[in-house]
Amino acid sequence: MEYNLDIIILILVLFGSVVAFFKEWLPLEVTALSATGILLLTDIITVEEMLSGFSNKAVIIIGAIFIISKSLVKTGFLEVIADKLYNKAGDNKWFIIFVFLVTTSIISGFINNTAAVAIFIPLAINLCQKFHISPTKILLPLSYAAIFGGTLTLIGTSTNLLVNSIFEQTISPSGEYYKPFSMFEFTGLGLIFLMIGTVYNIIIARWFIPSRAIVSSLTQKYHLGTYLTEFKVPKDSPLIGKTIEELDVENSFNVQIYKIIRSEHVFRFSLKKIVIKPEDIFVAQVSVANMVRFRDEMGVLLLTDIKMSEDELAGKNHVIVEGLVPVDSNLIGKTIMQFDFRERFTSFVLAIKRQQELLREKVAHIKLKFSDTLLIMVPRENLDSLRKLDDLIILEELDIHLRYERYWWVSILIIPVVMLLASFDIMSITKGAVLGAILLLALKSLSIDEAYNSINWSVIFLIAALIPLGTAIHKTGLDKVIGYNIIYSGDFIVSYLGGSHQVVYLSLLYLFTFVMSSFISNAAVAVLLTPVAFIMANDLAIDPRPLLVAVCFGASASFMTPMGYQTNMMVYAPGKYRFKDFMYFGLPLTLIFWAVATYFIPRFWSF
């Protein structure tokens, strides 16, 4: 195969993009847009081809499903159903957990996976408290359960929709467009994945996943004890008669003051403006080095280096809670100071947990990332407002009830109606999803602001930017290079081991797909490998359907790394996982699914 200049440029762009995806130098969508921009600059793609992603059916459907899912989640219906199911499952905790995981999978087949996990993380923590087991045992299986669920339907994952969109726009050798996948075409194989995966989940949760210590105090969990200290202001301190703001105490000494105690009165808010008086007591968070410097330079007395619990820190009128930053949060890329927690909720962010890293200094100036967990002190009366914030998932026991919003029943019915219409070819999935979203807006079940905020624009821009990359792969002939190499590898294996050529080719494509998906976006992998599947099918004179199914399922089998799937990242910090946990528990499952896919795909979709 001849490697022309366009192929060489494209390979370099793709290699750079993969490295940038893995290293996270830039947001994923910015990396994808940059790659597309380079291809436009070098005339590998046209302006029309670059913009084609934004009008692609998959992008439109995904945006509409984000809106519909948000409307459904808003009703509280899913939490009520899940709660009733596992409350009726009896007293056996592992059977209840089994029901809980299956419920998660089924719901994930119909709404966005990250939305499903966002709903079920607090419910999972509630289960852990009820049965006195570590969240470590439940949260990773929860993420896996959501991934299984995504394989059940065409709308289960954005990957399925993306591959299907490319499929229905491709002309077959007969000169006609291929017939797209139907709504429930994946369900048979998806159920096999679900059953095997759920049994695997229960086995590893019960006997293999370690019970990481359940800490009794959130302040202990965030290792805040040694940093929470009381200072008393004596009569000769230079602080007397001044404010914290005047002396720039917080920046000069890297001290975060949470409250000032003056006799019987406790000040918690607008602390920078309070004029300091003798005998005032500060409760502050500070490192050991700065603690000594603050004591010496400001002439304060170090009362005690105390390990305060959340009860002692918060008091009767405040609570301390954890909040998880979801994938579509407006907090991402912003600092606590920019979001202004103090003014909006009269609350303090005490610490940030980022995967295995604890961030406790200059917390207000740290830019937040997806899957960060925040330790927040909030007034009890403002906790409900904080819970309603779409930008944060509060990780505590939920008040589970059906919320009778305007036309709440329409929100519940939209998804099944759209799916039924699409299943019986009465209406296309694109038309049904768009009309469903418009109906919810017209009935004011969802405000326009809620609709905008419900859409994960990062995903939309990422997929829209990746689609032109798929076009470039086909135009330059890189798809032929990759496809032929997979075929040659298959021929080599068959010559030594025997077996069916087609099955070996399919198995290698699935292997290539899940390995790539473990390290970069599964949407990116789908776009890169879908053209390859068509080249392999044309060269082998077989139906591309089974190969495309291998791409869909392989891209969804991202169990081995936390970055392999967004739901894995969501449970990373709350579950106290380590990177090696994903490899240790995810690799066997990935290999099992590889064998299952290799055996069953040809039985559901003949070559």
C-alpha positions in Angstrom: 0.0 0.0 0.0 1.4 3.4 -1.0 1.8 6.0 1.7 1.2 9.3 0.1 1.7 12.7 1.7 -1.9 13.0 2.9 -1.8 9.7 4.6 1.5 10.6 6.4 0.0 14.0 7.5 -3.2 12.2 8.7 -1.2 9.6 10.6 0.8 12.3 12.4 -2.3 14.2 13.2 -4.0 11.1 14.6 -1.0 10.1 16.6 -0.7 13.6 18.1 -4.4 13.6 18.9 -4.2 10.2 20.6 -1.3 11.4 22.7 -3.2 14.6 23.5 -6.3 12.6 24.4 -4.4 10.4 26.8 -2.3 13.2 28.4 -5.3 15.6 28.6 -3.2 18.6 27.6 -6.4 20.2 26.3 -10.1 19.4 26.7 -11.0 16.4 24.4 -13.2 18.5 22.1 -10.5 21.1 21.7 -8.0 18.4 20.7 -10.5 17.0 18.1 -11.3 20.5 16.7 -7.6 21.3 16.5 -6.9 18.0 14.6 -9.8 18.8 12.2 -8.4 22.3 11.7 -5.0 21.0 10.7 -6.7 18.7 8.1 -8.7 21.7 6.8 -5.5 23.8 6.6 -3.7 21.0 4.6 -6.7 20.6 2.3 -7.2 17.0 3.3 -10.9 17.9 4.0 -13.1 20.7 2.7 -14.9 23.3 4.7 -18.2 21.5 4.0 -16.7 18.2 5.3 -15.4 19.9 8.4 -18.8 21.3 9.2 -20.6 18.1 8.3 -20.3 16.8 11.9 -22.6 19.5 13.3 -25.5 18.4 11.1 -24.9 14.7 11.5 -27.9 12.7 12.7 -26.0 11.2 15.6 -25.1 14.6 17.0 -28.7 15.8 16.7 -30.1 12.6 18.4 -27.6 12.8 21.2 -28.4 16.4 21.9 -32.2 15.6 22.0 -31.6 12.6 24.3 -29.7 14.8 26.7 -32.7 17.0 27.0 -35.2 14.1 27.3 -33.1 12.4 29.9 -32.8 15.6 31.9 -36.6 16.0 31.9 -37.1 12.4 33.1 -34.4 12.7 35.8 -36.1 15.9 37.0 -39.3 14.0 37.9 -37.5 11.7 40.4 -39.3 8.8 38.7 -36.1 6.7 38.3 -35.0 7.0 41.9 -38.5 6.0 43.0 -38.6 2.9 40.8 -35.1 1.8 41.8 -35.9 2.4 45.5 -39.1 0.3 45.3 -37.4 -2.5 43.4 -34.6 -3.1 45.9 -36.9 -2.5 48.9 -39.1 -5.4 47.7 -36.1 -7.6 47.0 -36.1 -9.1 50.5 -33.4 -9.0 53.2 -30.6 -10.7 51.4 -28.1 -7.9 50.8 -26.4 -9.5 47.8 -29.7 -10.2 46.1 -30.7 -6.6 46.7 -27.4 -5.4 45.2 -28.0 -7.8 42.3 -31.4 -6.1 41.7 -29.9 -2.7 42.1 -27.2 -3.4 39.5 -29.6 -4.9 37.0 -31.9 -1.9 37.5 -29.0 0.4 36.7 -28.2 -1.5 33.5 -31.8 -1.4 32.3 -32.2 2.3 32.9 -28.8 2.9 31.2 -30.2 1.4 28.1 -32.7 4.2 27.7 -31.0 7.3 29.1 -27.4 8.7 29.0 -25.0 6.5 31.0 -23.5 9.3 33.0 -27.0 10.6 33.9 -27.9 7.1 35.2 -24.7 6.8 37.3 -25.2 10.3 38.6 -28.7 9.1 39.9 -27.4 5.8 41.3 -24.2 6.9 43.1 -26.1 8.4 46.1 -28.5 5.4 46.1 -25.4 3.1 46.1 -23.9 4.9 49.0 -27.3 4.6 50.8 -27.2 0.9 50.3 -23.6 0.7 51.6 -24.7 2.5 54.8 -27.7 0.2 55.2 -25.6 -3.0 54.9 -22.5 -1.6 56.5 -20.3 -2.4 53.6 -17.6 -0.3 51.9 -18.6 1.8 48.8 -15.5 0.4 47.2 -17.4 -2.9 46.7 -20.4 -1.3 45.0 -19.4 1.7 43.0 -17.1 0.0 40.4 -19.7 -2.6 39.7 -22.2 0.2 39.4 -20.1 1.8 36.6 -19.7 -1.5 34.9 -23.5 -2.1 35.1 -24.2 1.2 33.3 -21.8 0.2 30.6 -23.6 -3.2 30.1 -26.9 -1.3 29.9 -25.5 0.9 27.1 -25.3 -2.2 24.9 -29.0 -3.0 25.1 -30.4 -0.5 22.7 -29.4 1.7 19.8 -29.7 4.8 21.9 -27.9 3.2 24.9 -24.6 4.9 24.0 -23.4 7.8 21.8 -21.1 5.2 20.2 -24.0 3.1 18.9 -25.7 6.2 17.4 -22.4 7.4 15.8 -21.6 4.1 14.1 -25.3 3.8 13.0 -25.2 7.3 11.5 -22.1 6.5 9.4 -23.7 3.1 8.5 -26.9 4.6 7.1 -25.0 7.2 5.0 -22.8 4.6 3.4 -23.5 3.2 -0.1 -23.3 -0.6 -0.4 -21.6 -2.4 -3.4 -25.1 -2.8 -4.9 -25.4 1.0 -5.1 -28.0 1.4 -2.4 -27.7 2.8 1.1 -27.3 0.3 3.9 -30.3 -0.4 6.1 -29.5 1.1 9.6 -29.6 -0.8 12.8 -33.0 -1.0 14.4 -33.8 0.2 17.9 -33.5 -3.2 19.6 -31.2 -5.0 17.2 -28.4 -5.0 19.8 -30.7 -6.3 22.6 -30.0 -10.0 22.2 -26.3 -9.7 22.5 -26.6 -6.9 25.0 -28.7 -9.1 27.3 -25.9 -11.8 27.1 -23.3 -9.2 28.1 -25.7 -8.0 30.9 -26.2 -11.4 32.4 -22.6 -12.5 32.3 -21.4 -9.0 33.4 -23.8 -8.9 36.3 -22.8 -12.4 37.6 -19.1 -11.2 37.3 -20.0 -8.0 39.2 -21.5 -9.9 42.1 -18.6 -12.3 42.3 -15.9 -9.6 42.4 -18.0 -7.4 44.7 -18.6 -10.1 47.2 -15.3 -11.9 47.2 -12.5 -10.0 45.5 -12.9 -6.2 45.6 -11.3 -5.1 48.9 -13.2 -3.3 51.6 -11.4 -0.1 51.9 -11.9 1.3 55.4 -15.2 3.2 55.9 -14.1 6.4 57.7 -16.5 7.6 60.3 -15.8 11.2 59.6 -15.6 13.1 56.3 -12.9 15.3 57.8 -10.8 12.2 58.5 -11.4 11.0 54.9 -10.0 14.2 53.6 -7.2 14.2 56.1 -8.2 17.6 57.4 -7.6 17.0 61.1 -4.0 18.1 61.4 -4.8 21.2 59.4 -7.8 22.5 61.4 -6.5 24.6 64.2 -7.7 27.2 66.8 -5.9 30.5 67.3 -6.6 33.0 70.0 -5.9 36.7 69.5 -4.1 38.3 72.6 -4.3 42.0 73.5 -0.9 42.8 71.9 -1.5 41.1 68.5 -1.1 43.3 65.4 -4.4 41.9 64.3 -6.3 44.0 66.9 -8.4 46.7 65.3 -7.7 45.4 61.8 -9.6 43.2 59.4 -8.4 40.0 57.8 -8.7 41.7 54.5 -6.6 44.7 55.5 -3.7 42.4 56.5 -4.2 40.0 53.6 -3.9 37.2 56.1 -5.4 34.4 53.9 -3.0 35.0 51.0 0.1 36.0 53.1 0.0 32.9 55.3 -2.2 30.6 53.1 -4.7 30.4 55.9 -8.4 29.7 55.3 -10.5 31.0 58.2 -13.8 29.2 58.7 -15.2 31.0 61.7 -14.4 33.5 64.4 -15.7 32.9 67.9 -16.3 36.0 70.1 -17.6 35.2 73.5 -21.0 33.6 72.8 -21.2 34.8 69.2 -19.9 32.8 66.2 -19.2 34.6 62.9 -19.2 32.4 59.9 -19.7 34.7 57.0 -18.2 37.9 55.6 -15.2 37.1 57.9 -12.8 39.4 55.9 -14.7 42.5 56.9 -14.9 41.8 60.7 -12.7 44.0 62.9 -10.6 41.8 65.1 -10.9 42.2 68.9 -8.9 40.8 71.8 -9.8 37.3 72.9 -11.3 36.4 69.4 -10.7 32.8 68.4 -10.1 31.7 64.8 -10.9 28.3 63.5 -8.7 27.9 60.5 -7.2 25.5 58.1 -3.4 25.9 57.6 -0.3 23.8 56.9 2.1 23.1 59.7 4.8 25.4 58.3 2.4 28.3 57.9 0.8 27.6 61.2 4.1 28.4 63.0 4.8 31.5 60.8 1.2 32.9 61.4 1.6 32.3 65.1 4.9 34.1 65.3 4.3 37.1 63.0 0.7 37.8 64.1 1.4 37.1 67.8 -1.6 34.7 68.1 -1.8 31.9 70.6 -2.0 28.3 69.2 -4.7 26.9 71.5 -4.5 23.4 70.1 -3.7 21.4 67.0 -7.1 19.7 67.0 -8.6 17.0 64.9 -12.1 18.3 64.4 -15.0 16.2 63.3 -17.6 17.5 60.9 -20.0 17.9 63.8 -17.6 20.1 65.7 -16.7 22.1 62.6 -20.2 22.6 61.3 -22.2 23.0 64.5 -26.0 22.6 64.9 -26.9 24.8 61.9 -24.5 23.4 59.4 -23.7 20.1 57.8 -20.7 18.8 55.9 -21.3 16.9 52.7 -19.5 15.6 49.7 -20.2 16.8 46.2 -19.1 15.1 42.9 -18.4 17.2 39.8 -20.3 15.4 36.9 -19.1 15.4 33.3 -21.5 18.2 32.1 -20.9 20.5 35.1 -20.4 24.2 34.6 -17.9 24.0 37.4 -15.3 22.3 35.2 -12.5 24.6 34.4 -13.6 27.1 37.0 -12.3 27.8 40.5 -14.3 27.8 43.7 -13.8 31.5 43.9 -15.2 32.1 40.3 -18.3 30.0 41.1 -18.7 31.9 44.4 -20.0 29.2 46.7 -19.9 31.5 49.7 -22.3 34.1 48.1 -24.6 31.6 46.4 -25.0 29.0 49.1 -23.2 30.7 52.1 -21.0 27.6 52.0 -17.3 26.7 52.2 -15.4 24.2 50.2 -12.9 22.7 52.7 -11.0 20.4 50.4 -11.0 18.7 47.0 -10.3 15.0 46.3 -9.0 14.4 42.8 -8.7 10.6 42.2 -6.0 9.7 44.8 -4.8 13.2 45.3 -6.0 15.4 48.2 -6.0 19.1 47.6 -6.2 21.1 50.8 -4.3 24.3 50.2 -5.4 27.4 48.2 -8.6 25.4 47.5 -10.4 28.5 46.3 -7.9 28.9 43.4 -7.9 25.3 42.1 -9.5 24.8 38.7 -12.0 22.0 39.0 -12.1 18.9 36.8 -14.6 16.2 36.0 -14.9 13.6 38.8 -13.5 15.9 41.5 -15.2 15.5 44.9 -15.6 18.5 47.1 -15.9 18.6 50.9 -18.5 21.3 51.5 -19.7 23.0 54.7 -23.2 24.3 54.1 -26.0 25.7 56.2 -28.8 23.2 56.7 -31.4 25.5 55.2 -29.3 25.8 52.0 -28.6 22.1 51.5 -31.7 21.6 49.4 -30.6 24.4 47.1 -27.2 22.8 46.8 -28.9 19.4 46.0 -30.8 21.0 43.1 -27.7 22.3 41.5 -27.1 20.4 38.3 -23.4 21.1 38.5 -22.9 19.0 41.6 -24.0 15.5 42.7 -24.4 15.5 46.5 -23.2 12.1 47.8 -25.5 11.4 50.7 -28.8 9.8 51.4 -31.5 11.1 49.1 -35.0 12.3 49.8 -36.6 9.9 47.4 -40.0 11.0 46.1 -41.8 11.7 42.8 -41.6 15.4 42.0 -44.8 16.5 40.3 -43.3 19.0 38.0 -45.4 20.6 35.2 -46.6 17.7 32.8 -44.3 15.3 34.7 -46.1 12.3 33.1 -45.1 13.5 29.6 -41.4 13.4 30.7 -41.9 9.8 31.8 -43.7 8.7 28.6 -41.5 10.5 26.0 -38.7 7.9 25.9 -40.9 4.7 25.6 -43.1 6.4 23.0 -40.1 7.5 20.9 -38.6 4.0 21.1 -41.9 2.3 20.1 -42.4 4.6 17.2 -38.9 4.0 16.0 -39.2 0.2 16.5 -42.3 -0.1 14.3 -40.8 2.2 11.6 -43.6 4.7 12.2 -41.1 7.5 12.8 -37.3 7.6 12.6 -35.3 7.9 15.9 -34.0 11.3 14.8 -37.5 12.7 14.1 -38.9 11.2 17.3 -36.1 12.4 19.6 -36.2 15.9 18.2 -40.0 16.2 18.4 -39.9 14.8 21.9 -37.4 17.4 23.0 -39.4 20.2 21.4 -42.7 18.9 23.0 -41.0 19.1 26.5 -39.9 22.6 25.9 -43.3 23.7 24.4 -45.1 22.2 27.5 -42.5 24.0 29.8 -41.7 20.6 31.4 -38.2 21.9 31.0 -37.1 25.6 30.7 -34.8 26.6 27.8 -32.0 27.2 30.3 -32.4 23.7 31.8 -32.3 22.3 28.2 -29.1 24.2 27.4 -27.5 23.1 30.7 -28.7 19.5 30.2 -26.7 19.1 27.0 -23.1 17.9 27.5 -21.7 20.3 24.9 -18.2 18.8 25.3 -19.6 15.5 23.9 -21.5 17.3 21.1 -18.4 19.2 20.0 -16.2 16.2 20.4 -18.4 14.0 18.2 -19.0 16.8 15.6 -15.2 17.3 15.4 -14.5 13.6 15.1 -16.8 12.9 12.2 -14.6 14.8 9.7 -11.6 12.7 10.9 -13.5 9.6 9.8 -14.1 11.3 6.4 -10.4 12.0 6.2 -9.5 8.4 7.0 -11.7 7.2 4.1 -10.6 9.9 1.6 -6.8 9.3 2.1 -7.1 5.6 2.1 -5.8 5.1 5.6 -8.8 2.9 6.3 -7.5 0.5 3.7 -4.1 0.5 5.2 -5.5 -0.4 8.7 -8.1 -2.8 7.3 -5.6 -4.8 5.1 -3.2 -5.1 8.0 -5.9 -6.6 10.2 -6.8 -9.0 7.4 -3.1 -10.0 7.0 -2.8 -10.5 10.7 -5.9 -12.7 10.6 -4.5 -14.7 7.7 -1.3 -15.3 9.6 -3.3 -16.5 12.7 -5.5 -18.8 10.6 -2.5 -20.3 8.8 -1.1 -21.4 12.2 -4.1 -22.1 14.3 -6.8 -22.8 11.8 -10.4 -21.6 12.2 -12.8 -19.4 10.3 -11.2 -16.4 8.6 -14.2 -14.2 9.1 -14.4 -14.9 12.8 -10.7 -14.3 13.3 -11.0 -10.9 11.4 -14.0 -9.9 13.6 -12.2 -11.0 16.8 -9.1 -8.9 15.9 -11.2 -5.9 15.1 -13.0 -6.2 18.4 -9.6 -6.6 20.2 -8.2 -3.5 18.4 -11.3 -1.5 19.3 -11.3 -2.3 23.1 -7.6 -1.7 23.5 -7.9 1.7 21.9 -11.0 2.5 23.9 -9.1 1.9 27.1 -7.0 5.0 26.5 -8.9 7.4 24.4 -12.5 8.5 23.8 -14.7 5.6 22.7 -16.4 8.0 20.3 -13.0 8.7 18.7 -12.3 5.0 18.4 -15.7 4.4 16.7 -15.1 7.2 14.2 -11.6 5.8 13.4 -12.5 2.2 13.0 -16.0 2.3 11.4 -14.4 3.1 7.9 -11.9 0.3 8.6 -14.9 -2.1 9.1 -16.3 -1.2 5.7 -13.0 -1.7 4.0 -12.6 -5.1 5.6 -16.1 -6.1 4.6 -15.7 -5.0 1.0 -12.3 -6.8 0.6 -13.7 -10.0 2.2 -17.0 -9.6 0.3 -19.0 -10.0 3.5 -21.8 -8.0 5.2 -20.3 -5.1 7.3 -23.0 -5.5 10.0 -21.1 -8.0 12.2 -17.9 -6.0 12.0 -19.8 -2.8 12.9 -21.3 -4.5 15.9 -17.8 -5.5 17.0 -16.8 -1.8 16.8 -19.9 -0.8 18.9 -19.5 -3.4 21.6 -15.7 -3.2 21.6 -15.8 0.6 22.1 -18.2 0.1 25.0 -16.0 -2.6 26.7 -13.9 0.0 28.5 -13.3 -1.6 31.9 -9.5 -1.6 32.2 -8.8 2.1 32.9 -10.6 4.9 34.7 -10.3 7.1 31.6 -11.8 4.3 29.4 -15.3 5.4 30.2 -16.8 8.5 31.8 -18.7 6.5 34.4 -15.4 4.9 35.6 -14.1 8.4 36.3 -17.3 9.3 38.2 -16.8 6.4 40.7 -13.0 6.7 41.0 -12.7 9.2 43.9 -16.0 8.3 45.8 -15.0 4.6 45.7 -11.4 5.3 46.9 -10.1 3.2 43.9 -6.6 3.0 42.7 -5.6 2.9 39.0 -4.5 -0.7 39.3 -8.0 -1.7 40.6 -9.4 -1.0 37.1 -6.8 -3.2 35.4 -7.1 -5.9 38.1 -10.9 -6.2 37.9 -11.5 -4.9 34.4 -9.0 -7.0 32.4 -10.7 -10.4 33.1 -14.1 -9.0 32.3 -12.8 -7.4 29.0 -11.3 -10.8 28.0 -14.5 -12.6 28.8 -16.5 -10.2 26.7 -14.0 -10.5 23.9 -14.6 -14.3 23.8 -18.4 -13.8 24.1 -18.4 -11.3 21.3 -16.3 -13.5 19.1 -18.6 -16.4 19.6 -22.0 -14.7 19.5 -21.7 -11.8 17.0 -21.6 -14.2 14.0 -24.6 -16.1 15.4 -26.7 -12.9 15.6 -25.4 -11.3 12.4 -24.2 -13.7 9.7 -21.4 -12.8 7.4 
